[in-house]
């Protein structure tokens, strides 16, 4: 196939592109705006590969650009949409970009898919279900987002459903668990804690650290998206659990152990507003297609720690020129008032 992958220079998107190119004869056009979290460097190893690079094209652009999207979709057989603003903390500070990309940009993609009558796989999140105190959310559970990021994602999911019902668009929605692995922007919990530990900097743990998350390794996530592209039911929604629940405090302690750093680096800081307590999903629907996560959390974390330890130049560049200001706003006061964990 000829695939258009939007947001393909991001964390999960670039992993999908790499694995799809290696495992199929598809050609892929990546459309990415290259915001602070979309990095051309994430595709560099593919563009340098003499076998894979002839089937990879990069286009710098915005999914909100309807003319550009229409032109690229006209040259594609299917679209996979990873384009999104994804960091909850940033959505609390300013939600505009989340709504623009997650709703308006998605609308542009859906309209183009409708006009060309091709498949669109939209990558969403488990956070649309809100905090799950007991049990696990099925795909038919009510949406109850509790952050601006999750609300933008939930709105996008509903828009996909509306285009399927009203226009017959061949759209499939995935809802992935907390994803981690190499090339994740260092603002997120796992890479933030790893890179801080490497630099002997404090690890800012929100609240009591007992928020529980289900962890999914990025390779498993990418492979699930690939399966849904090939075999997902039109109009279907699929949960992608990692089946590896951990509380945040235990994740932080595991990172300190893996990096050989003292537990004294772990600091309890003021919690963020509306912090969900637990995410959990039922994955029986995609399991019926033959997908289950392969990577255990311990194995995946070990690989991830080694990658950040050996790719310091990457994560220093990924932080970018605005990192110091962002970190100061987000954590400086919290760390000043922090307590030992």
N, C-alpha and C positions, 0 to 999 in steps of 0.2 A: 504493500500500500504506500501511498503518498500521505504522510501524516503532517498536520500542522500542530505543533506543541507550543501552546502559549505559556509563558512563565517558565520556559525550558532552561533558563540559565539560573534558576533558583535551586534550592536544596533538593527537594524531592523530584522536581522536574528534570534536572540535569542527570540524576540517577536513573530515572526512567529512560531518558534519551540514550544514555550509555548502554543500558542493558537491552533495550529494544534494538539498537543498531547491531549489537553483538550477536543477538539471537534470532534475527529475522533478516529478510532482504529488503525491508522497508527503506524508503528515503524519508528524511525528516527535515522539515523547516521549523526552526525555533523562532518564535516571535517573543521578544522580551524588551521591556522598557528600561531594564538595567537601573532599577532603583537601588537604594543602598544594599538591599539583600539579594538582588539579582546580579550575578558576577560573571562576566565573560570568561574569567579564569576557570570557572566550573566546567567549561567546554573545551578548554585548551588541550587537554590530553586526547580528546576525540579529534579535534581539528589537526593535531599533529600525527595522527595515525593514518598511514597511507592507505590502509584497507577501508577504514570507516569514513574518513573525511569526504570522499566523493559523494557520499549519500547524506551529507549534513550541510544545511544552509542556515546561516544566521541572519535574521532581520531585526534591526533595532527599531522598535515601535511600540505603540500603545494599543491595547485591545479596545479602547474607547474610540479609536480612529476607524470609523465605519468604512471609509473608502479603502483603506489599507487592508482591513480584515476581509472585506468582500473580495478583493483581488487575490489574497492568499488562500482563502477558502475555495475560490474557484479553481485553484490548482491542486486541491487536496481531495483525498478520499474519506478522511475522517479528521476530527479535531479532538485533542486532549487538552483540557484547560486546567493548568496549575496556577495561572496568574492570580495573585491575591496579596493583600497585606495581611500578615498573619500573627503579629506580636500583640498579645492582649494588652500589655502595659502601654504600648503606643496608642492602641485604640481608645484607652481610657483618657489619655491626654488629648487626643484629637482623632475623631472618627471619620472625617471627611474622605480621606483617601481610601478607607476601607469600604465605604459605601460606593464611591466612584468606581473602583475596580470590581468589587464583589457583586454589585447590582447593575450599574449602568454598563460597565464593560461586558459583563456576562450577557446582558440583553443584546448587545451588538453581536456577540458570538452566536447566540440562539437565533437571532434574525437571519444571520448569514447561513447557518445550518439549515434553517427552514427553507430558504430560497434555493439552496443547492441540493436539498434532500440527502444530507449525509449525517453520519453518526457523530455525536458530541458526547464525550465523557467528561463530566464535571467533577472536580476533586473538592470535596467538602470536609467536614470535621465532626468528631464525636461531640464537640462542645455545643452543637445545636440542641442537644437533648437537655442541657443544663446539668445540674448536680444530681447524681443518682445515689440516693442514700442506701438502698438495698437492691439486690438483684441486678439485672442488666437490661438495657434498652434494646428493644427490637426496632426494626426499620419502620414499623407502624406506630411507634410511640409518639406522643405529642412533642412538638418542638417547644423548648422553654429556655431560650438563650439568655444568659445573664451578664454578658459583656457586649460592648459595641461590636467587637470582632465577631463574636458568635452570632449576634443579631444580623450582621451583614451576610454571614454565611447562610443563616436560616432563610433570609429573604431570597438569596440566590437559589437555594434548594426549591423553594416554593415557585419561583419563576420558571425553573426547569420543568416542574410538574405542570404548570399552567401552559407552557409551550407544547408539552407532550399531549395534553388533553385537547387544547384548542386548535393547535396547528399540526398535530401528528409528528412533531419533531422526534427523531430517533435519539433520545437523550438518556444517558445512564448517569446516576449520581453515586459517588462513593463517599463514605464517611469514615475516615481513618482515625485510629487512636493516636496518642502522643507519639510522634515519630522522632527518632534520633539517629545519629550516625555521622560519618565523614561529610564535610562541606556544609554543615549546618551553621547558619550565621551565629556568631558568638553572643548575641543578645539572649538566646534561648537558654533554658535552665541547664541542660547537660553540657553544652559547650562553654557556657559562661562559667560554670563551676570547674570544668576541666582547665580552662585557660587561666582562671584566677589561681587555682591550685598550683599550676605550673609556675606562676609568677609569685607564689607565696603571698597572694592577696586574699583578704577575707572572702568567704562564701556567704552572700546575703540570703538567708533562708527565711521566706515569708512566714510570719506567725509562728505557730507551734510546729510547723513542718510535717503535720500529719495529713495533709491533703494527699489523696490517693489517686494515682494515675495508672492507666494501662499503657505499657510501652511497646512500640512496634518499630523494629529495625527498618531502616530506609530501603534496603534491598527488597525485603518482603513487601513493603508498601508498593514499591514500583512494580513488582511482579504481579501484585493483585490488580493494579490499574491496567496492566497489559492484558490480563485475563478478561477483565470487564470489557475492554476494547474489542476483544475477539469474540466473547461469549456471553456478555451481559444481556439481560432481557431489556428490550426497549421500554423506556418508562420506569425501569426498575431502580430501586435504591438498595445499596449494599453496604452493610457495616464491615469494617476491616479491623477487627480487634487484634491486639498483640498477644493476649492471654498471658500477660506478664505484669500483674498489678504490683506496684510498690508505692510506699508513702515517700514523699519528697525527702524527708530526713534520711531514710535509708539509702536513697539514690545518692545524696550528698556524701554520706559516710562511705559508700562503695567507691565513689570517685576519689576521695581522700586516700583510701586504702590502695587503690590502683595506681595513684600517682606517688605514693609513698610520703604523703604529707600529713602533718599532725591534725588531730581533730579540733585543736584549738582555733584553727582557721574558720570553723563553722560558727556563724553568728546569727542569732535570731533577731530579725528586723520587723518593723511594723508591716502588717499584712496589707495587701492591696485591696481596694474596694471590690465587693461582689465576688470574692475568690471562691470558685466552686470547690466543694469538698471532695467529690469523687466522680470519676467518669468510668462507665462500664457499659459494654455493648455485647449483644448476642451476635455471633458470627455464623449461625447455621446456614443462612441463605447463600453466602459465598462459599462456604464449605461444601455445599451441594454441587458447586461447579468444579471442585477439586482443589481449592486453595486453602492452605493453612499456613500460618507463620512458621518458619523453620528455625529462626534464630532465638535462642534464649537471651534473656536480658544480660546475664553475666558474660556470655560470649560476645554479644554485641557491644557491651560497654567496654570490654577489654580491647576490642578492635578499634573502637572510637577513640579511646584514650591514646593508644599508640599512634593513630593518625594525627591527632592534634599535637602530640609530642614531636612528631617528625615533620610537621608542616606548619611550623611557626610563622614563616613568611606569609603563608596564605591567610591565617587568621588575623595577623597584624594588618594586612591590606584590607581584609574584609571589614574590619572595624571602621575604617575610613576616617576622613577628617573630622566628622561630627561626633565621633565616639566619646571623646572626653566630656563634651557638653552633655550628651545624653546620659552618660554614666553618673555625672555629677547631679543632674536633675533627678534621676531615678533612685540613686542609692546613697549619695553623700550624707544627707540628713539621717536617713534610716540607719546607716552604719555608725554615725556619730552617736546615735541613741541606742545602739544595739546592745544585746546581752549575750553572754556565752550560751551555747546550746548544749 
